Amino acid sequence: MTATCHRDSPAAYCDALPAEIDRLAAALGALDPATRVPTCPDWSIEDLGVHVGTVHRWAMNQVRVLTPERISSATMGIQVPEAAGLAAWVREGTGELIETFRAADADAEMWGWGSDRHARFWPRRMMHETTVHRADAEFAAGRDPAIDRAVAADGIDEFLDNLPHAAYFAPRVDELRGTGEQIALRATDIHVGWTITLRNDDFVWDHTGGDATAALEGSAGDLLLYVYGRRTIDDGGRFTVSGDRALLDFWTERSKI
C-alpha cells in the first residue's frame, strides 16, 4: 500500500539533489579514506564513496535507457578512481546525473526496485539515498547530521512505500506481519505522523499517527535516521517511547534495508 503524500516533483528533487551531493562530497573529502563508518560497520569512508558514486552512475544509466529490467552495475564499465579522488568523483557525477533525470519522461515505465516502476522513482530515490549516506559520512566525522524536516518526512514516506518490495535483498521484511498491532511514528518538529499496521499477510501504513500498540516520537530527521538504522531507540534521549517496546524492537530488526 502506498500512502505517501509528501512526494515532491521530479524537478524539485533534481533541484535539491546537487546540494546534498556536494555536502556528501565535502564530508568524504575531509576524512581519511580509511576512516571507519560507525553507522555502516563493514565500510570505510573509501567504501562509502565508491558505493555512492557507483549508485549514482548506475541509476543514471538505467534511467537513460529506461530499462524494463535491472541492469547490473558490473556491466556498465563504471571507472572508480583511487581513494584520494573519490570526493571529486562523487561531485563530478552530479551534472550528468541531473541532466539525465531531467531529460527523462517522469511517467515512462521502467524498472525500479520499489513501489513506483517509473522514471520518477529515481530522482526521489537518489535524493534519500544521498541524504542518508551524507549522514553516514558526517557520523564518521563525529558530527551530528541535520536533515531538513520536510525532506525527512518525504524520506520516511518513501521508505515505507518501498519497504514491502525490499524482501528480495532484505528477506526479514517478509516477517513484518501480525494480528493488527500498530506502530506509530510521530514527528515532534512537523505535524506529521505515521501508523503502521501489521496484518496477517503484510503491513500497511497511513498518516494517522494516533493511538497505537507502540509509539516512537522524535524529530523528523531523527525518525528518518531511525527507520534506516542510523539511530537507535535509545540514542541519547532523542526519542520518547510509549506502549509495547518489544513491538518496536520487532519492527527495528525486520525492517533493516
N, C-alpha and C positions, 0 to 999 in steps of 0.2 A: 504493500500500500504506500502510495506517495502522498504525503500530506503537506509537502513543502509549500510555504507561502512567502519565503524571503528571497526566492530566486531573483537575481538581477538579470539584465540583458547580457548577451554575449559581448556586446560592445563595451558595457560597463566593466566586465571582468577584464577585457583587453586593456581598458584604460588604467585599471588598478594594478594589474599584474607586473608591469615593469618596475614599479617602485618596490614591490615585495621581493622581486628577484634581486634588485640592487641591494636591499637590506640583507638578504641572504648572502650575496657575494661579499659584501663588506664584512660580515661576520666570519665567513670562511677565510677571507684573506688576512684577517687579524690573528689567526691561530696557527700554531704549528700543525702541519698535516697529520702528525702522529697523535695529536690530542684525542683522547677518548671522548665519545659522546655518551653521557650518562643515561639519556633517555632512549638510546639505541645501543645497548651494551656491547653488541658484537661489532660495532662500527667505530672507526676513527673519523676525524674530520675529512681525511682524504676519501674514505669510503662514502661519506655523506655527499661530498662534492661530485664524485663520479656518479652516484645514484641520481642526484637531481639533474645534473647536466644531461645525462643519458635519457632520463624520463622525459624531459622537455623535448628533446630531439625525436624520441620515439613517438610521443603524442603528435608532434608536428607532422611527421611523415605519414602517420595514419590518417590524419585529417586531410593532408594534401591529396591523397588518393581515394579518400572516402571508402576505405576498405570495409567489406562486409564481414571479414573475419580478422581475428587478431593476427598481427604480424610481429614476429619475434624481433626484438632489438638487435639480436645477434646477426640477423641477415641484412642489416641496414648499413653496415660499414661505418658506424659511428667511431670517430677517431678521438680517443681520450688523451689529453696531454699529460705531461709529467705533473707530479703533485704541486709543484710551485706555481703552475699555470692554471690550476683548477678554478680559482675565483674568477679570473679574467674569462675563462672559457664559459663558465656559467652565465656571466654577464653578457658576453658576446653573442650568445644564442638568442637573446631576447628579441631583437629586431625581426629576425626571420620567423620566430615562433608567433609573434603577434601579427605579423603580416599574413601568415598562413591562416591563422584563426579568423582574421577579419575578412579574408577573401572567400572563405567557405560559406556556403549556404547553410545557415544555422539549422534549418529544418531538414537538411539532407540526411537520409538514413545511412547509418554506418555502424561498425562495431564499437561497443563500449561495454566495459565490464559491469557497469552499474545499472541503474533503473531507466536511464534515458539513452536509447540507442540512436542518437542523432549527433550531428557535428557540434551542436551547442553544449553537449555534455563536457567537452574537453576544455574550453576556457574556464568553466567553473571548477572542474576537477583540478586543473593545474593551479588555479588560484589557491585552493585549500591545501593541495599537496605542498606547494611552495611555502605557504604560511606556516604549516606545522613543522616543516623541515627548517625553516628560518628559526623557529623557536628551538629546535634541537641544537642548532649551531650556537644560539645565544645561551642555552643551558650549559653547553660545553665551555663557554667563556665565563661562566659564573654569573651570568646576568639573568634578570627576571623578565621574560618576554612579555611585551604588551601587544595585545591584539584588539583592534577596533571592535567594539561590541556588535555593530551591525554585521561586519564580516564574520564574527564568531557565531552569531545566530544563524546566518546562512550556512556556515560550515557545519553546524550541528544538524540542521535540516538535511543537508547533503549527505552527511554521514548516515543518518537514519534512513534516508531514501535508498542508499546504496547497500547498506549492511546485509539485507536478505540475499543479495546477489553475490556476496563475497565468500560463500561457503566453498567454492571450488579451490580457493587458496587459503581459506581460514575455516576448516571443517567444523570447528566447535560452534560456529554460528548456527548450525542446524540444531543445536541443543537449546536454543533460546525459545523454549516452549513452556507452557504452564497450564494453569486451570483458571485463568482470569486475573492473576496477580498483576498489579500495576506499579510501575516505577515512574515517579515524577522528577524531572529536572527543572529547576526554577532559577532563572537568572535574576540577580539582585540589582543589576545596573541597567536593565532594559526590560520593558514589560512583555516578556516572552516566557512561556513555559512549554514543556513537552511531557506528554504522558504516554508511556509505552505499556501496552497490554499484552501479556503473554497468553497465547491461546494454545489449544491442543496441538495444532499443526504448524504454528508460526507465531509471529508477533506483528502487531500493528501499532501505529502511533498517531497522535494528533497534538494540537496545541492547547489542550485544556489546562494542563499543568496543575490540576486541582488536587483533591484528596486522593491518596494512593496508599498502597501497601508499604511503600518505602519512598522517601524523597531525599533529594540532594539539592542544596541551594548554594549558589556561589555566583561570581561574576560570569558573564557570557564567555569571556576569554578563558577563564579557568575551567568552565564546563567543557569548552571545546577541547582543551588540552586533556581533560579527564577522559572524554569519550575516546580520544586517540591514545590513551595510555601514557600520556606525558605527565600527568599529575595523578597522585593517589588521593583517595578519600581523606586520608589523614595528613595531607600535605600542609603542614604549617598553619593549621587552623583556617584554611581558606574556605572550607565547606562546612555547612551545617547539615547534619544527618538526622532524619526522623523516621520512625517506623522500623521496618524489618531490615536490619543491617545485613543479614545473611543473604537477602534477596539482591541487594546492591552488589555484594561480593559475587554472587552467581552471575549477574549481568556482566560485571567487570571481567571476569575470567573468560567468558564465552564470546564477548563482543570484540575481542582484540583482532585488529586487522593491520 
